[in-house]
Amino acid sequence: MLNFIYDALPAHVVFGVGSLERLGEEIMRLGASRALVLSTPEQRSSAADIAARLGEKAAGIFDRAVMHVPIEIAQQAREEAKRLGADCCVSIGGGSTTGLAKAIALVSDLPILAIPTTYAGSEMTPIWGLTESGIKKTGRDFRVLPKAVIYDPVLTVSIPPQLSAASGMNAVAHCVEALYAKDANPIISLVAEEGIRAFAQSLPLVVKKQNDLEARSLALYGAWLGGIALGAVGMALHHKLCHTLGGSFNLPHAETHTVVLPHATAYNASAVPEAMARVARAIGSDSAAAGLYDLAQASGAPVSLAAIGMKREDLDRAAEIATQNPYYNPRPVTREGLRTLLENAFEGHRPR
Ligand code: NAD
């Protein structure tokens, strides 16, 4: 029986090959005239390109975004925005750069125009994260939800194949968990299933052929849908476990999602058969968990925790930490259950 609450988040999305050409119009639409352009050090040249396109509407560039938004970097960026009299932030990059824009917006209300270049999906969510003394805090605040998003698949051509694969599986993870979220609803489930389908069709092609703009468009469309799903409903075991592994054992974000997803899915399978049927259908597989594993492998993504730097001797502690604070999951989370899940993920076994 249908029974749900649904909140739609406001979004203005410009999507398509060449959509970056509309940057000027989008800045005008925001009524901004002094944009602070944000990037990682590695994407400085992309930030410079954005600043050049903005011309006199660019107030400056801050190119020190790093993974998980350390508070020190957030403070520097906030001060730079103030010093320059910025009236908006334009972020070009992945979740780390969007996250930095959010850290600024959280204390200043500056509007964000996000230009995503990975599949992380942060641009569609009101979720912020800040890391202080090694501990990452997250929260929800509508001030950090970007006011405009430009998705241009051309900007994803430069993603190295391994990052494409891992980032894509990160987005698939948002979709999978949305299907069995505590506050799941029929609209977001449609979005989530379509997101998985988009990646199942595009990811193996994206990593094989750099200039396949059709496949890259489909993957970026999937990323948009994954972001909507993540922003709209709560996540469960998979995201909590990845948060623990990333935070406590310093594992890379997207790759951790890639490796854990088939095993978290297998763990929950018996509790949510309908969601599993939708995942399997979207991938075109008999089994959701094995299908996700096969998709990761076909895309060249890592499939074992051992391959991404986890140490066997840390598995017990990981299971311990991940069961310390209770959270929603469709199947009860036990220490023994998690320990087995982690063992399988460590070895990279294909779920049965
Ligand atoms: P990232 O933003 O850290 O990018 C990884 C690296 O790839 C960086 O060096 C970046 O400069 C580079 N890169 C990005 N796009 C590129 C491109 N097109 N070509 C070449 N290089 C490129 O990685 P990510 O996985 O996108 O983001 C991870 C972070 O985002 C984590 O901190 C995660 O917690 C956060 N996140 C937040 C949300 C949210 O809703 N708040 C959602 C998803 C992820």
Boltz pocket constraint, residues with backbone or C-beta under 6 A from the ligand:
constraints:
  - pocket:
      binder: B
      contacts: [[A, 40], [A, 41], [A, 42], [A, 43], [A, 66], [A, 67], [A, 68], [A, 69], [A, 93], [A, 94], [A, 95], [A, 96], [A, 97], [A, 99], [A, 117], [A, 118], [A, 119], [A, 120], [A, 121], [A, 122], [A, 123], [A, 125], [A, 126], [A, 127], [A, 128], [A, 129], [A, 155], [A, 156], [A, 157], [A, 158], [A, 159], [A, 160], [A, 163], [A, 167], [A, 230], [A, 253], [A, 254]]
      max_distance: 6.0
